[in-house]
């Protein structure tokens, strides 16, 4: 039983090392879209004029 546990720990360490250090991440469509949205200017709408006045003010 200790050999089985040790083997599983070793297999887990090898798998983790492979995915962390050797395998290069692939660029997904979601990542491409997010990068394009970041580089494009954002549309800004000033919504301060739609805020109601403070309760108790006479505006």
N, C-alpha and C positions, 0 to 999 in steps of 0.2 A: 504493500500500500504506500509506503513512503516513496518508492521509486515512481509510482504512478503520479503522485502529487508533484514530485520534483520534475518529472517529465512535462507535466502540464504547465508548471511555472516556467520552465525553460522554453517551451513552445510559445507561451504567451509573451515572454520577453523577446523572442526572435520576431514574432509577428508585430509587436509594438515597435521594435527597432526598424523593421522594414517599412512600416507605414509612416514613421516619423522622419526617418533619415534618407531612405533610398528611393521611395516612390515619390515622383514629382506630382503635385496636385494638378488635376485637369481643370481647364477653364470651362465652366458651365455657362449656359445661356443666361441664367439668372445673374451670375457674376458679371457677365458682359453688359447686361442691361443696367445693373447697378452702377458700374463704372461710367457708362455713358451718361446716366442721370447726374452723377456727381460732377462731371466735367461740363455739363450744360448749365447755363445760368438759370437760377430759380425764379419763377414768377412770384412777385411780391404784391400782395394786396394789403393796403393799410385799412385795418378794420377798427381803428380807434374811433372813427366817426360813428360807428354803429353801437358803441357801448352806451347804455343808458346812464343818465346822470346819477350821482350819488343820492341816496335817499335822504331827504331833508333839505336838499339844495333847491333854490328857487329858479333854476334855469328852465 
